[in-house]
Amino acid sequence: MDFFKYIHAVGTGVKGNRDLSFEESKDMMQQMLNQTISKEQSAGFLLGWRLKPETTIEFAGVLSGCDDFIKKTTIKNSIELGYPYDGKVKNPYIFPLVSKILEDLNINLIVSGDKLAPAKGGITTKEICNNIELSSNTHYFDRADFFTQMSNLTEIRMNLGLRSGINTIEKLTGVANSEFAITGIFHKPYLKKYIEIFANRYKRFAILQGNEGTPELFSKGRLWMANGDDVDEFIIDPKRYNINYQKSWQEITLDESIAQIKNPSQEYLKLAKLNGAIWLFVTNQAKDIDQAWEILN
C-alpha cells in the first residue's frame, strides 16, 4: 500500500487520525524494515504514531511483520529477558551475576542488544556483553546479526531523538524461541498493553516493575504474571529477605558498571540471588518466590 496512507492516519490531528488495522500495521512495518520508503517518511510516521497513540492491535501487527525478518535460534530451557534498548543510566546490570547463580540449574538466559536507541542515553546490554566474560548459560544475541533490518533503523530513530512505538515492541524478539519471558515496565499504564501484546507468545510471561524499566528488581516493586485472561500480582520487597542494597540515583559510567559486576558487594550479590529467585519462579521451577529463594540458598 501507499505509505502516505499510514502517515495520513497518524499525522492529521485528533479529528483526522485513525487506528491502523492489523494488516495495515504489518505492511507499514515491513515497508519500514525494507526501507522502500524514505527516511523522512519513516521518521514522520513514528512521531505521529507515538502522538496518536499506538494500539495493541497495531503493536500485534508490527510484531507479526517483524517475525518474518528475525533469524531465530532455539535455546531450550531458556527465559528471554526483555531489556530496553536505550540502556540503564544510574545502576549496573545484574543479569551477569544472576546467570552464575542459575548456571547449575540448567536455566539459560537470553539477552539481546544493539546500538543505543533513543531516548534515555544509558549503558546498553551490548556494551556489557562485549566487555565481560559471560557465563555458559547466558546467550547474547546481537540484533545487527539476527534482525539486521531493525538494527538499520537505529540511525533514523536516533536522529528523531524521541521514543517511539518501536521502543515498546523491540524488548522481546522471540529470538531463541523461549517458553518463558520477563520484561520490565516503568509506567504501570503499559501493563495491560504488554500483556495483550506478548502473553500469547510465551508459555509463561511476566512483567516486573523493575529498575529503569528493566526486568531487574533493585527495590520494592511488583511482579505481574499473565495467567490466561487473569493477571496475578505479587509485591516483592528485598528487605523481607534481609537485603539492604542502596540503589544509585547518580549516573554511572560503563567502567563503573562493569566494576560493580566484577567485584560485587555482599548486598549486591544477595540482590542478584533475589532476582534469580524471581526468574526461577517465572520459569516454573518453584511454586513461589519464597521457595525459589530457599532453593538458591
C-alpha positions in Angstrom: 0.0 0.0 0.0 1.0 3.6 -0.4 2.9 4.6 2.7 1.4 8.1 2.7 -1.9 6.4 3.7 -0.3 5.4 7.0 1.3 8.9 7.6 -2.2 10.4 7.0 -3.7 8.1 9.5 -1.4 9.2 12.3 -0.5 12.8 11.3 -3.7 14.8 10.6 -4.7 15.6 14.2 -7.3 14.4 16.6 -10.2 14.6 14.2 -8.5 13.1 11.3 -6.3 10.4 12.9 -7.4 6.8 12.9 -6.1 3.5 14.1 -4.4 1.1 11.7 -5.7 -2.4 11.3 -3.5 -5.5 12.0 -2.7 -6.0 8.3 -2.0 -2.3 7.7 0.3 -2.3 10.7 2.2 -5.3 9.4 2.5 -3.8 6.0 3.7 -0.5 7.4 6.4 -2.2 9.5 7.6 -4.3 6.6 7.9 -1.3 4.3 9.9 0.5 7.0 12.1 -2.5 7.6 12.7 -3.0 3.8 13.4 0.8 3.6 11.3 1.0 0.4 10.3 4.4 1.8 12.3 7.5 2.6 13.9 8.1 6.0 11.7 11.2 6.3 8.6 9.1 5.9 9.7 6.6 8.5 10.5 9.4 11.0 7.3 11.2 10.3 5.2 8.1 10.9 7.0 7.2 14.1 6.4 10.6 15.5 2.8 10.7 14.5 2.2 7.2 15.7 3.5 8.0 19.2 1.3 11.1 19.5 -1.8 9.3 18.2 -1.1 7.0 20.3 -0.5 3.3 19.4 -3.0 0.5 19.9 -2.4 -3.1 20.9 -3.8 -4.3 17.5 -1.2 -2.1 15.8 1.6 -3.5 18.0 0.4 -7.0 17.2 0.6 -6.3 13.5 4.0 -4.8 13.8 5.3 -7.8 15.7 3.9 -10.1 13.0 5.7 -8.0 10.4 9.0 -8.3 12.4 8.6 -12.1 12.8 9.2 -12.5 9.0 12.6 -11.0 9.3 14.0 -12.3 12.6 16.5 -15.2 12.4 15.8 -17.4 15.3 17.9 -20.0 17.1 16.2 -22.3 19.6 17.7 -22.4 23.0 15.9 -24.9 25.3 15.2 -24.3 28.9 15.5 -20.6 28.4 14.0 -17.4 29.7 14.1 -14.3 27.5 15.0 -11.1 29.3 13.3 -8.1 27.8 15.7 -5.1 28.3 15.1 -1.6 26.8 17.5 -0.7 24.0 18.0 2.7 25.5 20.0 1.2 28.3 20.5 1.8 32.0 21.7 5.1 33.3 22.1 5.0 37.1 22.6 1.4 38.1 24.7 -1.6 36.9 23.1 -4.6 35.2 22.6 -7.6 37.4 21.9 -10.4 34.9 25.6 -11.4 34.7 25.6 -12.2 38.4 22.2 -13.9 38.2 23.4 -16.2 35.4 26.2 -17.5 37.6 23.6 -18.3 40.3 21.4 -20.2 37.9 24.1 -21.8 35.9 23.9 -25.2 37.7 20.1 -25.3 37.5 20.0 -25.7 33.7 18.3 -22.3 33.0 19.5 -20.4 30.0 19.2 -16.6 30.0 18.5 -14.9 26.6 19.7 -11.3 26.2 19.6 -9.2 23.1 21.1 -5.9 22.3 22.2 -3.4 19.7 23.5 0.1 19.2 21.9 2.7 21.5 18.3 3.6 20.8 16.6 6.7 22.0 15.9 8.3 24.3 17.5 7.6 27.7 21.1 7.5 26.7 22.1 4.7 29.0 24.6 1.9 29.0 23.4 -0.9 26.7 23.3 -4.7 27.1 25.6 -4.8 24.0 28.2 -2.8 25.8 28.1 -5.0 28.9 28.1 -8.3 26.9 31.0 -7.1 24.8 33.1 -6.2 27.8 32.7 -9.0 30.3 33.0 -12.8 30.2 29.5 -14.3 30.2 28.5 -17.5 32.0 27.9 -20.5 29.8 24.1 -20.2 30.3 23.9 -16.6 29.1 23.2 -16.3 25.4 23.7 -12.9 23.9 22.1 -12.1 20.5 23.2 -9.0 18.6 20.3 -7.5 16.7 22.7 -6.4 13.9 23.0 -10.2 13.2 19.6 -11.7 13.8 17.4 -8.7 12.8 19.5 -6.5 10.6 16.6 -4.6 9.2 15.5 -3.3 12.6 19.1 -2.5 13.5 19.4 -0.4 10.4 16.5 1.8 11.6 18.5 2.9 14.6 20.1 5.9 12.9 16.7 7.2 11.8 15.4 6.8 15.4 18.4 8.5 16.9 18.1 11.4 14.6 14.4 11.7 15.6 15.7 11.6 19.2 12.4 10.5 20.8 10.8 7.3 22.0 8.5 5.6 19.5 6.3 2.6 19.3 9.4 0.6 18.4 10.7 1.0 21.9 7.7 -0.9 23.2 7.8 -3.9 20.9 11.6 -4.3 20.5 12.3 -5.6 24.0 11.1 -9.1 23.3 12.0 -10.6 20.0 11.5 -14.3 20.5 14.9 -14.8 19.0 15.6 -18.1 21.0 12.0 -19.5 20.8 12.0 -19.3 24.7 9.0 -20.7 26.5 9.4 -18.1 29.3 9.9 -14.4 29.2 10.1 -11.4 31.6 10.3 -7.8 30.8 10.1 -4.6 32.8 7.9 -1.5 32.9 8.4 1.9 34.3 4.9 3.2 33.8 2.1 1.0 35.0 -0.4 2.0 32.2 1.8 -0.1 29.9 1.0 -3.3 31.9 -2.2 -4.1 30.1 -0.6 -3.3 26.7 2.3 -5.6 27.4 0.1 -8.5 28.5 -2.1 -8.1 25.4 0.9 -7.9 23.1 3.2 -10.6 24.5 1.4 -13.1 26.8 0.2 -15.4 24.0 3.8 -15.6 22.5 5.1 -17.4 25.5 4.2 -20.4 27.8 4.6 -18.2 30.8 5.0 -14.4 30.7 5.9 -12.0 33.5 6.3 -8.2 33.9 8.3 -6.6 36.6 8.2 -3.1 38.0 11.9 -3.1 37.5 14.8 -0.8 37.8 14.9 1.7 34.9 12.3 -0.3 33.0 14.3 -3.5 33.1 13.4 -7.0 34.3 15.7 -6.4 37.3 14.4 -5.7 40.8 16.5 -3.2 42.8 13.9 -2.1 45.4 10.4 -2.9 46.5 8.2 -3.5 43.4 5.5 -5.6 41.8 5.6 -8.7 39.6 2.7 -9.5 37.4 2.2 -13.0 36.0 -0.1 -13.5 33.0 -2.4 -16.4 33.7 -4.8 -16.7 30.7 -7.2 -13.7 30.9 -6.2 -13.1 34.5 -3.1 -11.4 36.0 -1.6 -12.4 39.3 0.2 -9.6 41.2 3.0 -10.1 43.7 4.7 -7.5 45.8 8.4 -8.2 46.4 10.4 -6.3 49.0 14.2 -7.0 49.2 14.1 -6.0 52.9 11.9 -9.1 53.6 14.9 -11.2 52.6 17.3 -9.1 54.7 18.7 -7.3 51.6 19.7 -3.7 52.2 21.2 -2.7 48.8 21.1 1.0 48.2 20.4 1.7 44.5 22.2 4.7 42.9 20.5 8.0 42.0 23.5 9.2 40.1 24.6 8.4 36.6 27.4 5.8 36.3 29.9 5.1 33.5 30.4 1.9 31.7 33.6 1.2 33.6 31.8 1.7 36.9 29.0 -0.6 35.8 31.5 -3.3 34.8 33.5 -2.9 38.0 30.4 -3.5 40.2 29.6 -6.6 38.2 33.1 -8.0 38.5 33.6 -7.0 42.2 30.1 -7.1 43.7 29.3 -6.2 47.3 27.7 -8.8 49.5 24.4 -6.9 49.4 24.5 -6.7 45.6 25.1 -10.5 45.5 22.1 -11.0 47.7 20.1 -8.8 45.4 21.2 -10.9 42.5 20.1 -14.0 44.3 16.6 -12.5 44.8 16.4 -11.7 41.1 17.4 -15.3 40.4 14.6 -16.4 42.7 12.1 -14.3 40.7 13.3 -15.7 37.4 13.3 -19.2 38.9 9.6 -18.7 39.8 8.8 -17.4 36.3 10.3 -20.5 34.7 8.1 -22.7 36.8 10.9 -24.1 38.8 9.4 -23.1 42.1 5.8 -22.7 43.4 6.5 -19.2 44.7 9.4 -16.7 45.2 9.9 -17.8 48.8 10.5 -21.4 47.7 12.8 -20.2 44.9 14.8 -18.2 47.5 15.2 -21.3 49.6 16.4 -23.3 46.7 19.1 -20.7 45.9 20.2 -20.6 49.5 
